[in-house]
Amino acid sequence: MFAYVLPALSYLLGSVSSAIVIARVMGLEDPRKVGSRNPGATNILRYGGKTAAVLTLLGDVLKGAIPVAVARLLTDDPPILAATAFAAFIGHLFPVFHGFKGGKGVATALGVWFALSPWIGLLLVGTWIAMALLFRYSSAAALAAAAATPFYAAWILSAPSYVAMSVAMSLILIARHAKNIRNLLAGKEARIGR
């Protein structure tokens, strides 16, 4: 039963868009209609300010972490936990409550990894910070962290289910950043702090 119920509930929680909820509560414009039109913390930061961005980031991280943490209390089966984690991530990208048009998934993926393995979560944060400080591009930092995730998963968790999930999530994250990649290559990507 867990194999079906936990991923389904996880997907539903992942489908709640923190950016859209925060924007409505704080009286901001719908993030899908402003700036990059991405319902995520970076876009919210650009037009809604730091408080709205932090709340959005926290919400996105928690909706990845909470279902996985609850699932870990109920089972230690890697395939079920991997499916639950992946479902939260997919819910963020393709939310049933918001016309299947969601964010890029970076913060939700981070929440998933912190719940599965705090060490992987810390490594991902460290990778993001190092790349952001070095290159001053949020998207490049996210792409570097995504690319590193399967290696961290193989090293720390090693279970085939987690490694397969990490590869799938990383490929999707990279694909969701296609526009950012084009902008980076063309020198048009916005730098952090500008």
C-alpha positions as CSV (number, residue, x, y, z in Angstrom):
1,M,0.0,0.0,0.0
2,F,2.8,2.4,0.9
3,A,4.2,2.0,-2.6
4,Y,1.1,3.8,-4.0
5,V,-0.2,6.0,-1.3
6,L,3.0,7.7,-0.2
7,P,4.1,8.8,-3.7
8,A,0.5,10.0,-4.5
9,L,0.3,12.1,-1.4
10,S,3.8,13.4,-2.0
11,Y,2.9,14.5,-5.5
12,L,-0.1,16.4,-4.2
13,L,1.9,18.2,-1.6
14,G,4.6,19.0,-4.3
15,S,1.8,20.4,-6.5
16,V,1.1,23.3,-4.0
17,S,3.1,26.2,-5.5
18,S,4.8,28.1,-2.7
19,A,5.5,31.0,-5.1
20,I,1.8,31.4,-6.1
21,V,0.6,31.0,-2.5
22,I,3.1,33.5,-1.1
23,A,2.4,36.0,-4.0
24,R,-1.4,35.8,-3.2
25,V,-1.0,36.2,0.5
26,M,1.4,39.1,0.2
27,G,-0.6,40.8,-2.6
28,L,2.0,40.4,-5.3
29,E,1.5,39.7,-8.9
30,D,1.2,36.1,-10.1
31,P,4.9,34.9,-10.6
32,R,3.8,33.1,-13.8
33,K,3.0,36.5,-15.4
34,V,6.0,38.5,-14.2
35,G,9.7,38.5,-14.9
36,S,10.9,35.1,-16.0
37,R,7.4,33.7,-15.4
38,N,8.9,30.9,-13.3
39,P,7.0,30.3,-10.0
40,G,10.1,30.0,-7.9
41,A,12.1,31.9,-5.3
42,T,14.5,33.6,-7.7
43,N,11.7,35.2,-9.8
44,I,9.8,36.2,-6.6
45,L,13.0,37.8,-5.3
46,R,13.4,40.0,-8.4
47,Y,10.0,41.6,-8.1
48,G,8.6,40.7,-4.7
49,G,11.6,41.2,-2.4
50,K,13.6,39.2,0.1
51,T,10.9,38.2,2.5
52,A,8.7,36.8,-0.2
53,A,11.6,35.0,-1.7
54,V,12.8,33.4,1.5
55,L,9.2,32.3,2.3
56,T,8.9,30.8,-1.2
57,L,12.3,29.1,-0.9
58,L,11.4,27.6,2.5
59,G,8.0,26.4,1.2
60,D,9.6,24.7,-1.8
61,V,12.2,23.0,0.4
62,L,9.7,21.8,2.9
63,K,7.3,20.3,0.4
64,G,10.2,18.2,-0.8
65,A,11.4,17.3,2.7
66,I,8.2,16.7,4.6
67,P,6.8,13.8,2.5
68,V,10.1,12.1,2.5
69,A,10.6,12.5,6.2
70,V,7.1,11.1,6.9
71,A,7.7,8.2,4.5
72,R,11.0,7.4,6.4
73,L,9.0,7.1,9.6
74,L,6.8,4.5,7.9
75,T,9.2,2.5,5.8
76,D,12.9,2.1,5.1
77,D,12.4,0.6,1.7
78,P,14.6,2.5,-0.9
79,P,12.3,2.0,-3.9
80,I,9.3,3.4,-2.0
81,L,11.3,6.3,-0.5
82,A,12.8,7.1,-3.9
83,A,9.3,7.1,-5.5
84,T,8.0,9.3,-2.8
85,A,10.9,11.7,-3.2
86,F,10.6,11.8,-7.0
87,A,6.8,12.4,-6.8
88,A,7.3,15.5,-4.6
89,F,9.8,16.8,-7.2
90,I,7.5,16.0,-10.1
91,G,4.6,17.7,-8.3
92,H,6.5,20.9,-8.1
93,L,7.4,20.8,-11.8
94,F,3.9,19.7,-13.0
95,P,1.5,20.7,-10.3
96,V,-2.1,19.4,-10.7
97,F,-3.4,22.5,-8.9
98,H,-1.8,25.0,-11.2
99,G,-2.4,23.7,-14.7
100,F,0.7,21.4,-14.6
101,K,3.0,24.5,-15.1
102,G,5.4,24.6,-12.2
103,G,8.9,25.8,-11.3
104,K,12.3,24.4,-12.1
105,G,12.5,22.2,-9.0
106,V,15.9,23.2,-7.4
107,A,14.6,24.0,-3.9
108,T,12.2,21.0,-3.8
109,A,15.0,18.7,-4.9
110,L,17.2,20.1,-2.2
111,G,14.4,19.4,0.4
112,V,14.1,15.8,-0.9
113,W,17.9,15.3,-0.5
114,F,18.0,16.8,3.0
115,A,15.3,14.4,4.1
116,L,16.9,11.4,2.5
117,S,20.5,12.2,3.5
118,P,21.5,15.4,5.3
119,W,25.1,14.9,4.1
120,I,23.9,15.0,0.5
121,G,21.9,18.1,1.3
122,L,24.9,19.8,2.8
123,L,27.1,18.8,-0.2
124,L,24.6,20.3,-2.6
125,V,24.3,23.6,-0.6
126,G,28.1,23.7,-0.5
127,T,28.3,23.1,-4.3
128,W,25.8,25.8,-5.0
129,I,27.4,28.4,-2.7
130,A,30.9,27.7,-4.1
131,M,29.7,28.0,-7.7
132,A,27.6,31.1,-7.0
133,L,30.6,32.8,-5.3
134,L,32.9,31.8,-8.1
135,F,30.7,32.7,-11.1
136,R,27.9,34.9,-9.7
137,Y,25.2,33.0,-11.6
138,S,22.4,31.3,-9.6
139,S,21.5,29.1,-12.6
140,A,25.1,28.0,-13.1
141,A,25.3,27.1,-9.4
142,A,22.1,25.1,-9.7
143,L,23.3,23.3,-12.8
144,A,26.6,22.4,-11.1
145,A,24.7,21.0,-8.0
146,A,22.4,19.1,-10.3
147,A,25.3,17.5,-12.2
148,A,27.1,16.6,-9.0
149,T,24.0,15.0,-7.3
150,P,24.3,11.5,-8.9
151,F,27.9,11.2,-7.8
152,Y,27.0,12.2,-4.2
153,A,24.1,9.8,-4.2
154,A,26.3,6.9,-5.5
155,W,28.9,7.7,-2.9
156,I,26.7,8.2,0.2
157,L,23.5,6.2,-0.4
158,S,24.6,3.8,-3.1
159,A,21.2,2.0,-3.3
160,P,20.3,1.7,-7.0
161,S,16.9,3.3,-6.4
162,Y,18.4,6.5,-5.1
163,V,21.1,6.6,-7.7
164,A,18.5,6.1,-10.5
165,M,16.3,8.8,-9.0
166,S,19.2,11.2,-8.7
167,V,20.1,10.7,-12.4
168,A,16.5,11.3,-13.4
169,M,16.1,14.4,-11.3
170,S,19.4,15.8,-12.4
171,L,18.5,15.3,-16.1
172,I,15.1,17.0,-15.6
173,L,16.7,19.9,-13.7
174,I,19.2,20.5,-16.4
175,A,16.5,20.3,-19.1
176,R,14.3,22.8,-17.1
177,H,17.3,25.2,-17.2
178,A,17.6,25.1,-21.0
179,K,16.8,28.8,-21.4
180,N,19.3,29.7,-18.7
181,I,21.9,27.6,-20.4
182,R,21.3,29.5,-23.7
183,N,21.5,32.8,-21.8
184,L,24.8,31.7,-20.1
185,L,26.3,30.8,-23.4
186,A,25.2,34.1,-25.0
187,G,26.4,36.2,-22.0
188,K,22.8,37.3,-21.3
189,E,22.1,35.5,-18.0
190,A,21.5,37.8,-15.0
191,R,24.2,37.7,-12.3
192,I,23.5,37.4,-8.6
193,G,23.3,40.9,-7.0
194,R,22.3,42.7,-10.2
